[in-house]
Amino acid sequence: MAFIPYGKQQLEKDDIDAVVETLQSDYLTTGPKVKEFEDALAAYCGVKYCVAVANGTAALHLASLVLLNKDDKVLTTPNSFLATSNAILYAGAKPIFVDIAEDGNIDLDLCEKALQKDPTIKALYAVAFSGNMVDQVKLKHLKETYHITILEDCAHAMGAKDSDVKAASCTNSDISILSFHPVKHMTTGEGGAITTNSKEMYEQLLTLRGHGMVKTPEMKPWEYEMRELGFNYRITDMQCALGLSQLKKLDTFIARRIQIAKKYDEAFKNTLVKPLYPYNGKSSYHLYVVQVDFSKLKLSKVDLFNKLRDKSIGIQLHYIPINKQPYYKALGYGDESTPVMDNYYEESFSLPMYSSLSPEEQNYVIQQLFKFIKGYM
Ligand SMILES: Cc1ncc(COP(=O)(O)O)c(C=O)c1O
């Protein structure tokens, strides 16, 4: 069996043709495809404004410069990729790590307790972990009651929905971010986007993406003014052409992911392998995470990883608690009380999940997983 990673892109001839067409056009970057992609993303997510950028981390960086001030306290989750809380640090602000709930998302009830205890907390960075939307009723309640700034990291959640609320629509948040890394639902190679319903934030984000430069109609033809310290976080027209092509197929990709999730759910019913959450109509399944109580097995998690990787199955762990990373420990983090996250870290791993995963490959993953688990009971 060829190696089966935990995630990968699905590229077809129309995607390649779209990129080649742009390569043969007049603009490789800062051309028409960028705005076209931004408009298409905004329409898909149901949000007013969208700024496409070089990657999801750049999106988080710019969003944080717009949303946060130095020393602001920001509630966030330990269960994410490093980029989420790193962006808080980029802005000179202070992450406060809150434990997760059983579905792997930040525990919003604990966030409320923290906000009641410390009214100086300024913001919440919530991640729709694995593609599972953060509870929008609770998010709305926190925003309205405590007047906090909210960023939704939807890097995992393109196309997800919580009843009527679409991922990255910023219905109950100030800014959302997306990532188009190849393991995500759709790809531009590297790439990301920021969405918002605020015109003011949109304009700030555009300026920050391009070196902090501003050009107005009143200026001389050669003139531009640098008004802020910005960056070159531009995305290219080739990438946006690929993104536009992928976006057309996004709903098909997500439908396939949901089909795969339902098949895993069925296979794991009443077994030692527990899905992090069974199909809930909300998740667009960037990841399919399962939990196994290894204390009931004569097999450690390391052994299982090694055995499955020897069988060409690239299971992965999402995530090591960010607050326990050496860099964060050196800043004084790591001793927060996060019992749910601690247990999650012991028991969880992600199985292969991507739109082109074939039924044969999926059967093979299930069969190999059971083989090792049953053989070591
Ligand atoms: C939750 C989350 N946020 C942000 C990012 C950063 O995105 P990128 O890799 O496009 O910089 C990632 C990347 O995997 C992620 O998983």
The ligand as an SDF file (V2000), in Angstrom:
LIG
                    3D

 16 16  0  0  0  0  0  0  0  0999 V2000
   -5.7770   26.1980   13.5810 C   0  0  0  0  0  0  0  0  0  0  0  0
   -4.7170   26.7450   12.6790 C   0  0  0  0  0  0  0  0  0  0  0  0
   -4.5470   28.0810   12.6090 N   0  0  0  0  0  0  0  0  0  0  0  0
   -3.6220   28.6200   11.8130 C   0  0  0  0  0  0  0  0  0  0  0  0
   -2.8020   27.8460   11.0260 C   0  0  0  0  0  0  0  0  0  0  0  0
   -1.7680   28.4930   10.1750 C   0  0  0  0  0  0  0  0  0  0  0  0
   -2.0330   28.3320    8.8150 O   0  0  0  0  0  0  0  0  0  0  0  0
   -0.8550   28.3000    7.7340 P   0  0  0  0  0  0  0  0  0  0  0  0
   -0.2160   26.9630    7.7850 O   0  0  0  0  0  0  0  0  0  0  0  0
   -1.5890   28.5490    6.4400 O   0  0  0  0  0  0  0  0  0  0  0  0
    0.0820   29.4100    8.0640 O   0  0  0  0  0  0  0  0  0  0  0  0
   -2.9410   26.4670   11.0530 C   0  0  0  0  0  0  0  0  0  0  0  0
   -2.0810   25.6220   10.2210 C   0  0  0  0  0  0  0  0  0  0  0  0
   -2.1680   24.4340   10.1540 O   0  0  0  0  0  0  0  0  0  0  0  0
   -3.9300   25.8930   11.8990 C   0  0  0  0  0  0  0  0  0  0  0  0
   -4.1020   24.5630   11.9750 O   0  0  0  0  0  0  0  0  0  0  0  0
  1  2  1  0
  2  3  1  0
  2 15  2  0
  3  4  2  0
  4  5  1  0
  5  6  1  0
  5 12  2  0
  6  7  1  0
  7  8  1  0
  8  9  2  0
  8 10  1  0
  8 11  1  0
 12 13  1  0
 12 15  1  0
 13 14  2  0
 15 16  1  0
M  END
$$$$
